Amino acid sequence: MIRVLIVDDSAIVRKVLTEELSKYEDIEVVGSAIDPYVARDKIVALRPDVITLDVEMPRMDGLSFLAKLMKHYPLPVVIVSSLTP
């Protein structure tokens, strides 16, 4: 079972990702976080195998969080963004 934590400030995106990922038998969404600060605590508590990470979030952007995360708690990350060039 692949344990996933969804990190996104949008409630709609969190809901859609949870619904879509939950359709797979081998994926379990173990939680969600509205920003990197909440995500930090949930990563420690829930120990996900992978996180989805929004790029644009209040308080700290996803790329800054990713840099900090990889130094202290490296794990696979799927970047999710509505920003495209």
Biopython code that builds the backbone (N, CA, C, O; Angstrom):
import numpy as np
from Bio.PDB.StructureBuilder import StructureBuilder

atoms = [
    (1, "MET", "N", (0.846, -1.179, 0.000)),
    (1, "MET", "CA", (0.000, 0.000, 0.000)),
    (1, "MET", "C", (0.890, 1.240, 0.000)),
    (1, "MET", "O", (1.805, 1.348, 0.816)),
    (2, "ILE", "N", (0.628, 2.164, -0.900)),
    (2, "ILE", "CA", (1.358, 3.430, -0.973)),
    (2, "ILE", "C", (0.581, 4.468, -0.174)),
    (2, "ILE", "O", (-0.578, 4.762, -0.468)),
    (3, "ARG", "N", (1.244, 5.017, 0.844)),
    (3, "ARG", "CA", (0.611, 6.001, 1.731)),
    (3, "ARG", "C", (0.937, 7.409, 1.237)),
    (3, "ARG", "O", (2.105, 7.775, 1.112)),
    (4, "VAL", "N", (-0.109, 8.200, 0.956)),
    (4, "VAL", "CA", (0.050, 9.522, 0.355)),
    (4, "VAL", "C", (-0.475, 10.620, 1.286)),
    (4, "VAL", "O", (-1.539, 10.489, 1.891)),
    (5, "LEU", "N", (0.296, 11.697, 1.380)),
    (5, "LEU", "CA", (-0.145, 12.916, 2.063)),
    (5, "LEU", "C", (-0.298, 13.998, 1.007)),
    (5, "LEU", "O", (0.612, 14.220, 0.208)),
    (6, "ILE", "N", (-1.436, 14.670, 0.999)),
    (6, "ILE", "CA", (-1.710, 15.731, 0.029)),
    (6, "ILE", "C", (-1.481, 17.079, 0.701)),
    (6, "ILE", "O", (-2.064, 17.372, 1.745)),
    (7, "VAL", "N", (-0.614, 17.907, 0.082)),
    (7, "VAL", "CA", (-0.303, 19.228, 0.633)),
    (7, "VAL", "C", (-0.718, 20.276, -0.400)),
    (7, "VAL", "O", (-0.068, 20.447, -1.431)),
    (8, "ASP", "N", (-1.815, 20.972, -0.097)),
    (8, "ASP", "CA", (-2.346, 21.978, -1.025)),
    (8, "ASP", "C", (-3.253, 22.922, -0.247)),
    (8, "ASP", "O", (-4.020, 22.480, 0.609)),
    (9, "ASP", "N", (-3.174, 24.207, -0.533)),
    (9, "ASP", "CA", (-4.007, 25.170, 0.184)),
    (9, "ASP", "C", (-5.443, 25.202, -0.320)),
    (9, "ASP", "O", (-6.315, 25.763, 0.343)),
    (10, "SER", "N", (-5.700, 24.619, -1.464)),
    (10, "SER", "CA", (-7.047, 24.611, -2.041)),
    (10, "SER", "C", (-7.835, 23.395, -1.561)),
    (10, "SER", "O", (-7.430, 22.254, -1.781)),
    (11, "ALA", "N", (-8.958, 23.651, -0.907)),
    (11, "ALA", "CA", (-9.816, 22.566, -0.435)),
    (11, "ALA", "C", (-10.337, 21.728, -1.607)),
    (11, "ALA", "O", (-10.481, 20.510, -1.491)),
    (12, "ILE", "N", (-10.615, 22.381, -2.720)),
    (12, "ILE", "CA", (-11.133, 21.666, -3.888)),
    (12, "ILE", "C", (-10.073, 20.718, -4.437)),
    (12, "ILE", "O", (-10.376, 19.570, -4.759)),
    (13, "VAL", "N", (-8.839, 21.187, -4.545)),
    (13, "VAL", "CA", (-7.758, 20.340, -5.058)),
    (13, "VAL", "C", (-7.515, 19.169, -4.106)),
    (13, "VAL", "O", (-7.337, 18.035, -4.550)),
    (14, "ARG", "N", (-7.506, 19.438, -2.808)),
    (14, "ARG", "CA", (-7.325, 18.345, -1.840)),
    (14, "ARG", "C", (-8.421, 17.293, -1.994)),
    (14, "ARG", "O", (-8.152, 16.093, -1.946)),
    (15, "LYS", "N", (-9.656, 17.754, -2.179)),
    (15, "LYS", "CA", (-10.788, 16.838, -2.329)),
    (15, "LYS", "C", (-10.659, 16.014, -3.613)),
    (15, "LYS", "O", (-10.832, 14.796, -3.589)),
    (16, "VAL", "N", (-10.356, 16.674, -4.724)),
    (16, "VAL", "CA", (-10.244, 15.978, -6.014)),
    (16, "VAL", "C", (-9.092, 14.968, -5.983)),
    (16, "VAL", "O", (-9.258, 13.827, -6.415)),
    (17, "LEU", "N", (-7.931, 15.382, -5.477)),
    (17, "LEU", "CA", (-6.799, 14.461, -5.406)),
    (17, "LEU", "C", (-7.122, 13.262, -4.504)),
    (17, "LEU", "O", (-6.786, 12.125, -4.833)),
    (18, "THR", "N", (-7.763, 13.521, -3.388)),
    (18, "THR", "CA", (-8.141, 12.428, -2.486)),
    (18, "THR", "C", (-9.088, 11.460, -3.181)),
    (18, "THR", "O", (-8.895, 10.246, -3.114)),
    (19, "GLU", "N", (-10.102, 11.986, -3.843)),
    (19, "GLU", "CA", (-11.074, 11.127, -4.534)),
    (19, "GLU", "C", (-10.417, 10.317, -5.645)),
    (19, "GLU", "O", (-10.662, 9.117, -5.769)),
    (20, "GLU", "N", (-9.586, 10.968, -6.450)),
    (20, "GLU", "CA", (-8.968, 10.286, -7.589)),
    (20, "GLU", "C", (-7.940, 9.250, -7.142)),
    (20, "GLU", "O", (-7.913, 8.138, -7.670)),
    (21, "LEU", "N", (-7.104, 9.600, -6.186)),
    (21, "LEU", "CA", (-6.093, 8.647, -5.713)),
    (21, "LEU", "C", (-6.725, 7.474, -4.973)),
    (21, "LEU", "O", (-6.201, 6.361, -5.013)),
    (22, "SER", "N", (-7.829, 7.711, -4.310)),
    (22, "SER", "CA", (-8.502, 6.658, -3.552)),
    (22, "SER", "C", (-9.157, 5.608, -4.452)),
    (22, "SER", "O", (-9.577, 4.559, -3.966)),
    (23, "LYS", "N", (-9.247, 5.872, -5.728)),
    (23, "LYS", "CA", (-9.813, 4.899, -6.670)),
    (23, "LYS", "C", (-8.876, 3.710, -6.896)),
    (23, "LYS", "O", (-9.300, 2.663, -7.386)),
    (24, "TYR", "N", (-7.598, 3.877, -6.534)),
    (24, "TYR", "CA", (-6.617, 2.817, -6.733)),
    (24, "TYR", "C", (-6.497, 1.968, -5.465)),
    (24, "TYR", "O", (-6.364, 2.494, -4.360)),
    (25, "GLU", "N", (-6.545, 0.662, -5.646)),
    (25, "GLU", "CA", (-6.505, -0.254, -4.507)),
    (25, "GLU", "C", (-5.194, -0.198, -3.743)),
    (25, "GLU", "O", (-5.162, -0.486, -2.546)),
    (26, "ASP", "N", (-4.113, 0.168, -4.418)),
    (26, "ASP", "CA", (-2.797, 0.152, -3.775)),
    (26, "ASP", "C", (-2.354, 1.529, -3.272)),
    (26, "ASP", "O", (-1.191, 1.709, -2.908)),
    (27, "ILE", "N", (-3.274, 2.503, -3.248)),
    (27, "ILE", "CA", (-2.971, 3.848, -2.739)),
    (27, "ILE", "C", (-3.927, 4.182, -1.604)),
    (27, "ILE", "O", (-5.140, 4.006, -1.715)),
    (28, "GLU", "N", (-3.353, 4.667, -0.513)),
    (28, "GLU", "CA", (-4.147, 5.125, 0.626)),
    (28, "GLU", "C", (-3.779, 6.576, 0.917)),
    (28, "GLU", "O", (-2.619, 6.874, 1.205)),
    (29, "VAL", "N", (-4.739, 7.467, 0.847)),
    (29, "VAL", "CA", (-4.506, 8.859, 1.234)),
    (29, "VAL", "C", (-4.621, 8.900, 2.754)),
    (29, "VAL", "O", (-5.698, 8.714, 3.320)),
    (30, "VAL", "N", (-3.477, 9.151, 3.404)),
    (30, "VAL", "CA", (-3.447, 9.101, 4.873)),
    (30, "VAL", "C", (-3.777, 10.436, 5.517)),
    (30, "VAL", "O", (-4.013, 10.512, 6.722)),
    (31, "GLY", "N", (-3.792, 11.497, 4.703)),
    (31, "GLY", "CA", (-4.128, 12.800, 5.250)),
    (31, "GLY", "C", (-3.873, 13.906, 4.252)),
    (31, "GLY", "O", (-3.439, 13.676, 3.123)),
    (32, "SER", "N", (-4.161, 15.128, 4.708)),
    (32, "SER", "CA", (-3.911, 16.297, 3.879)),
    (32, "SER", "C", (-3.482, 17.450, 4.776)),
    (32, "SER", "O", (-3.717, 17.444, 5.985)),
    (33, "ALA", "N", (-2.850, 18.433, 4.155)),
    (33, "ALA", "CA", (-2.371, 19.601, 4.890)),
    (33, "ALA", "C", (-2.601, 20.840, 4.036)),
    (33, "ALA", "O", (-2.467, 20.803, 2.813)),
    (34, "ILE", "N", (-2.952, 21.949, 4.707)),
    (34, "ILE", "CA", (-3.259, 23.182, 3.982)),
    (34, "ILE", "C", (-2.032, 24.038, 3.716)),
    (34, "ILE", "O", (-2.092, 24.968, 2.912)),
    (35, "ASP", "N", (-0.919, 23.739, 4.378)),
    (35, "ASP", "CA", (0.316, 24.484, 4.122)),
    (35, "ASP", "C", (1.506, 23.664, 4.626)),
    (35, "ASP", "O", (1.319, 22.647, 5.292)),
    (36, "PRO", "N", (2.727, 24.102, 4.311)),
    (36, "PRO", "CA", (3.913, 23.346, 4.713)),
    (36, "PRO", "C", (4.082, 23.170, 6.218)),
    (36, "PRO", "O", (4.651, 22.169, 6.654)),
    (37, "TYR", "N", (3.608, 24.106, 7.014)),
    (37, "TYR", "CA", (3.755, 23.989, 8.458)),
    (37, "TYR", "C", (2.901, 22.848, 9.012)),
    (37, "TYR", "O", (3.346, 22.086, 9.871)),
    (38, "VAL", "N", (1.695, 22.742, 8.518)),
    (38, "VAL", "CA", (0.824, 21.626, 8.901)),
    (38, "VAL", "C", (1.395, 20.327, 8.323)),
    (38, "VAL", "O", (1.384, 19.286, 8.979)),
    (39, "ALA", "N", (1.892, 20.406, 7.090)),
    (39, "ALA", "CA", (2.461, 19.227, 6.432)),
    (39, "ALA", "C", (3.635, 18.662, 7.222)),
    (39, "ALA", "O", (3.754, 17.446, 7.370)),
    (40, "ARG", "N", (4.491, 19.524, 7.725)),
    (40, "ARG", "CA", (5.659, 19.081, 8.497)),
    (40, "ARG", "C", (5.222, 18.180, 9.657)),
    (40, "ARG", "O", (5.781, 17.103, 9.861)),
    (41, "ASP", "N", (4.232, 18.628, 10.401)),
    (41, "ASP", "CA", (3.756, 17.849, 11.543)),
    (41, "ASP", "C", (3.100, 16.541, 11.106)),
    (41, "ASP", "O", (3.263, 15.505, 11.751)),
    (42, "LYS", "N", (2.355, 16.605, 10.001)),
    (42, "LYS", "CA", (1.670, 15.403, 9.530)),
    (42, "LYS", "C", (2.650, 14.388, 8.938)),
    (42, "LYS", "O", (2.435, 13.181, 9.052)),
    (43, "ILE", "N", (3.715, 14.866, 8.313)),
    (43, "ILE", "CA", (4.724, 13.952, 7.774)),
    (43, "ILE", "C", (5.355, 13.153, 8.912)),
    (43, "ILE", "O", (5.535, 11.940, 8.803)),
    (44, "VAL", "N", (5.685, 13.836, 9.992)),
    (44, "VAL", "CA", (6.277, 13.158, 11.157)),
    (44, "VAL", "C", (5.286, 12.176, 11.771)),
    (44, "VAL", "O", (5.658, 11.055, 12.118)),
    (45, "ALA", "N", (4.038, 12.584, 11.906)),
    (45, "ALA", "CA", (3.032, 11.743, 12.568)),
    (45, "ALA", "C", (2.552, 10.581, 11.693)),
    (45, "ALA", "O", (2.372, 9.466, 12.183)),
    (46, "LEU", "N", (2.346, 10.841, 10.409)),
    (46, "LEU", "CA", (1.723, 9.849, 9.532)),
    (46, "LEU", "C", (2.711, 9.005, 8.730)),
    (46, "LEU", "O", (2.358, 7.926, 8.254)),
    (47, "ARG", "N", (3.928, 9.479, 8.578)),
    (47, "ARG", "CA", (4.972, 8.766, 7.828)),
    (47, "ARG", "C", (4.505, 8.313, 6.443)),
    (47, "ARG", "O", (4.517, 7.117, 6.152)),
    (48, "PRO", "N", (4.091, 9.259, 5.580)),
    (48, "PRO", "CA", (3.644, 8.873, 4.237)),
    (48, "PRO", "C", (4.825, 8.367, 3.397)),
    (48, "PRO", "O", (5.982, 8.676, 3.680)),
    (49, "ASP", "N", (4.509, 7.591, 2.367)),
    (49, "ASP", "CA", (5.523, 7.114, 1.429)),
    (49, "ASP", "C", (5.834, 8.170, 0.381)),
    (49, "ASP", "O", (6.938, 8.215, -0.162)),
    (50, "VAL", "N", (4.850, 9.019, 0.101)),
    (50, "VAL", "CA", (4.979, 10.058, -0.922)),
    (50, "VAL", "C", (4.044, 11.206, -0.558)),
    (50, "VAL", "O", (3.026, 11.002, 0.103)),
    (51, "ILE", "N", (4.398, 12.419, -0.994)),
    (51, "ILE", "CA", (3.481, 13.548, -0.819)),
    (51, "ILE", "C", (3.231, 14.197, -2.163)),
    (51, "ILE", "O", (4.089, 14.183, -3.046)),
    (52, "THR", "N", (2.038, 14.769, -2.310)),
    (52, "THR", "CA", (1.777, 15.669, -3.428)),
    (52, "THR", "C", (1.956, 17.069, -2.854)),
    (52, "THR", "O", (1.525, 17.344, -1.734)),
    (53, "LEU", "N", (2.582, 17.944, -3.610)),
    (53, "LEU", "CA", (2.951, 19.251, -3.086)),
    (53, "LEU", "C", (2.592, 20.354, -4.063)),
    (53, "LEU", "O", (3.070, 20.376, -5.198)),
    (54, "ASP", "N", (1.755, 21.260, -3.617)),
    (54, "ASP", "CA", (1.390, 22.440, -4.388)),
    (54, "ASP", "C", (2.583, 23.393, -4.413)),
    (54, "ASP", "O", (3.351, 23.447, -3.453)),
    (55, "VAL", "N", (2.743, 24.140, -5.495)),
    (55, "VAL", "CA", (3.847, 25.097, -5.610)),
    (55, "VAL", "C", (3.486, 26.416, -4.928)),
    (55, "VAL", "O", (4.289, 26.962, -4.172)),
    (56, "GLU", "N", (2.301, 26.922, -5.187)),
    (56, "GLU", "CA", (1.874, 28.216, -4.657)),
    (56, "GLU", "C", (1.005, 28.018, -3.417)),
    (56, "GLU", "O", (-0.119, 27.524, -3.510)),
    (57, "MET", "N", (1.536, 28.408, -2.248)),
    (57, "MET", "CA", (0.776, 28.311, -1.000)),
    (57, "MET", "C", (1.125, 29.505, -0.123)),
    (57, "MET", "O", (2.209, 30.074, -0.249)),
    (58, "PRO", "N", (0.217, 29.884, 0.761)),
    (58, "PRO", "CA", (0.527, 30.967, 1.702)),
    (58, "PRO", "C", (1.532, 30.504, 2.754)),
    (58, "PRO", "O", (1.724, 29.304, 2.956)),
    (59, "ARG", "N", (2.154, 31.439, 3.405)),
    (59, "ARG", "CA", (3.122, 31.226, 4.488)),
    (59, "ARG", "C", (4.464, 30.683, 4.009)),
    (59, "ARG", "O", (5.501, 31.147, 4.482)),
    (60, "MET", "N", (4.486, 29.717, 3.087)),
    (60, "MET", "CA", (5.718, 29.213, 2.496)),
    (60, "MET", "C", (5.370, 28.527, 1.182)),
    (60, "MET", "O", (4.435, 27.729, 1.123)),
    (61, "ASP", "N", (6.119, 28.835, 0.130)),
    (61, "ASP", "CA", (5.819, 28.200, -1.155)),
    (61, "ASP", "C", (6.331, 26.759, -1.153)),
    (61, "ASP", "O", (7.196, 26.390, -0.359)),
    (62, "GLY", "N", (5.786, 25.975, -2.045)),
    (62, "GLY", "CA", (6.099, 24.556, -2.094)),
    (62, "GLY", "C", (7.554, 24.249, -2.387)),
    (62, "GLY", "O", (8.098, 23.289, -1.842)),
    (63, "LEU", "N", (8.198, 25.039, -3.234)),
    (63, "LEU", "CA", (9.590, 24.767, -3.575)),
    (63, "LEU", "C", (10.528, 25.048, -2.399)),
    (63, "LEU", "O", (11.510, 24.332, -2.205)),
    (64, "SER", "N", (10.235, 26.072, -1.627)),
    (64, "SER", "CA", (11.030, 26.346, -0.421)),
    (64, "SER", "C", (10.861, 25.212, 0.583)),
    (64, "SER", "O", (11.828, 24.768, 1.202)),
    (65, "PHE", "N", (9.632, 24.752, 0.736)),
    (65, "PHE", "CA", (9.370, 23.630, 1.636)),
    (65, "PHE", "C", (10.087, 22.379, 1.153)),
    (65, "PHE", "O", (10.652, 21.635, 1.955)),
    (66, "LEU", "N", (10.065, 22.148, -0.144)),
    (66, "LEU", "CA", (10.716, 20.974, -0.715)),
    (66, "LEU", "C", (12.209, 20.965, -0.391)),
    (66, "LEU", "O", (12.757, 19.924, -0.030)),
    (67, "ALA", "N", (12.865, 22.113, -0.518)),
    (67, "ALA", "CA", (14.293, 22.197, -0.212)),
    (67, "ALA", "C", (14.557, 21.837, 1.252)),
    (67, "ALA", "O", (15.498, 21.101, 1.548)),
    (68, "LYS", "N", (13.743, 22.345, 2.153)),
    (68, "LYS", "CA", (13.898, 22.036, 3.582)),
    (68, "LYS", "C", (13.584, 20.572, 3.873)),
    (68, "LYS", "O", (14.287, 19.918, 4.644)),
    (69, "LEU", "N", (12.530, 20.067, 3.252)),
    (69, "LEU", "CA", (12.108, 18.694, 3.460)),
    (69, "LEU", "C", (13.207, 17.707, 3.064)),
    (69, "LEU", "O", (13.489, 16.759, 3.797)),
    (70, "MET", "N", (13.823, 17.931, 1.912)),
    (70, "MET", "CA", (14.832, 17.005, 1.413)),
    (70, "MET", "C", (16.074, 16.966, 2.303)),
    (70, "MET", "O", (16.762, 15.947, 2.358)),
    (71, "LYS", "N", (16.362, 18.054, 2.992)),
    (71, "LYS", "CA", (17.506, 18.082, 3.905)),
    (71, "LYS", "C", (17.260, 17.235, 5.146)),
    (71, "LYS", "O", (18.169, 16.574, 5.649)),
    (72, "HIS", "N", (16.025, 17.262, 5.635)),
    (72, "HIS", "CA", (15.726, 16.649, 6.923)),
    (72, "HIS", "C", (14.901, 15.364, 6.855)),
    (72, "HIS", "O", (14.990, 14.520, 7.746)),
    (73, "TYR", "N", (14.109, 15.217, 5.810)),
    (73, "TYR", "CA", (13.208, 14.064, 5.725)),
    (73, "TYR", "C", (12.954, 13.752, 4.246)),
    (73, "TYR", "O", (11.846, 13.957, 3.748)),
    (74, "PRO", "N", (13.976, 13.258, 3.548)),
    (74, "PRO", "CA", (13.790, 13.021, 2.113)),
    (74, "PRO", "C", (12.773, 11.914, 1.834)),
    (74, "PRO", "O", (12.829, 10.832, 2.419)),
    (75, "LEU", "N", (11.857, 12.209, 0.939)),
    (75, "LEU", "CA", (10.891, 11.224, 0.480)),
    (75, "LEU", "C", (10.396, 11.657, -0.890)),
    (75, "LEU", "O", (10.546, 12.824, -1.254)),
    (76, "PRO", "N", (9.808, 10.743, -1.662)),
    (76, "PRO", "CA", (9.308, 11.095, -2.987)),
    (76, "PRO", "C", (8.213, 12.159, -2.912)),
    (76, "PRO", "O", (7.357, 12.135, -2.027)),
    (77, "VAL", "N", (8.265, 13.096, -3.870)),
    (77, "VAL", "CA", (7.310, 14.205, -3.922)),
    (77, "VAL", "C", (6.811, 14.359, -5.348)),
    (77, "VAL", "O", (7.596, 14.344, -6.297)),
    (78, "VAL", "N", (5.494, 14.509, -5.493)),
    (78, "VAL", "CA", (4.890, 14.823, -6.784)),
    (78, "VAL", "C", (4.447, 16.267, -6.703)),
    (78, "VAL", "O", (3.585, 16.611, -5.894)),
    (79, "ILE", "N", (5.037, 17.123, -7.544)),
    (79, "ILE", "CA", (4.701, 18.543, -7.561)),
    (79, "ILE", "C", (3.383, 18.726, -8.323)),
    (79, "ILE", "O", (3.210, 18.201, -9.423)),
    (80, "VAL", "N", (2.465, 19.476, -7.720)),
    (80, "VAL", "CA", (1.173, 19.753, -8.331)),
    (80, "VAL", "C", (1.057, 21.260, -8.492)),
    (80, "VAL", "O", (1.211, 22.007, -7.525)),
    (81, "SER", "N", (0.783, 21.709, -9.723)),
    (81, "SER", "CA", (0.696, 23.148, -9.953)),
    (81, "SER", "C", (-0.268, 23.459, -11.081)),
    (81, "SER", "O", (-0.348, 22.739, -12.076)),
    (82, "SER", "N", (-0.996, 24.544, -10.902)),
    (82, "SER", "CA", (-1.849, 25.031, -11.980)),
    (82, "SER", "C", (-1.107, 26.067, -12.809)),
    (82, "SER", "O", (-1.633, 26.555, -13.809)),
    (83, "LEU", "N", (0.110, 26.407, -12.402)),
    (83, "LEU", "CA", (0.922, 27.385, -13.104)),
    (83, "LEU", "C", (1.690, 26.703, -14.226)),
    (83, "LEU", "O", (2.504, 25.812, -13.982)),
    (84, "THR", "N", (1.430, 27.121, -15.441)),
    (84, "THR", "CA", (2.168, 26.578, -16.585)),
    (84, "THR", "C", (2.579, 27.744, -17.463)),
    (84, "THR", "O", (1.834, 28.715, -17.600)),
    (85, "PRO", "N", (3.773, 27.654, -18.064)),
    (85, "PRO", "CA", (4.233, 28.752, -18.930)),
    (85, "PRO", "C", (3.445, 28.841, -20.222)),
    (85, "PRO", "O", (3.714, 29.712, -21.050)),
]
sb = StructureBuilder()
sb.init_structure("model")
sb.init_model(0)
sb.init_chain("A")
sb.init_seg("    ")
for serial, (resi, resn, name, xyz) in enumerate(atoms, 1):
    if name == "N":
        sb.init_residue(resn, " ", resi, " ")
    sb.init_atom(name, np.array(xyz, "f"), 0.0, 1.0, " ", f" {name:<3s}", serial, name[0])
structure = sb.get_structure()
